[in-house]
Amino acid sequence: MVNDHKRTEGHSLHISSYKDHLITLAVLIFLTVLTVAVSVYGGGLGAVSVVLALTIASIKALIVAAYFMHLKFDHKMYRYMVMIVMFMFVVFMLILSLDYSNR
């Protein structure tokens, strides 16, 4: 049997351009250099340098998830699922840090 029907359901094809990849690469490299600068020159900041480094790392993780895991181009449901998991992770880490600080 020959199937002459075209399939219309499913995901639409998304192809990222080289320009998008290069911009993403440049932003990730800039944020990496910024993280190293905070680590090297932010010694006098104390705990603030750790918070800055973790914030920059979180931004890099969001960029990677958005572009390389294609969350930017997928259904909103996938974004919501990732946000729920990240929220639960942050809550879990806060609970653990409270337990650790009370010992």
Summary of the structure (lengths in Angstrom):
residues: 103
radius of gyration: 20.1
end to end distance: 71.0
largest distance: 74.0
contacts: 193
relative contact order: 0.08
helix: 72%
strand: 0%
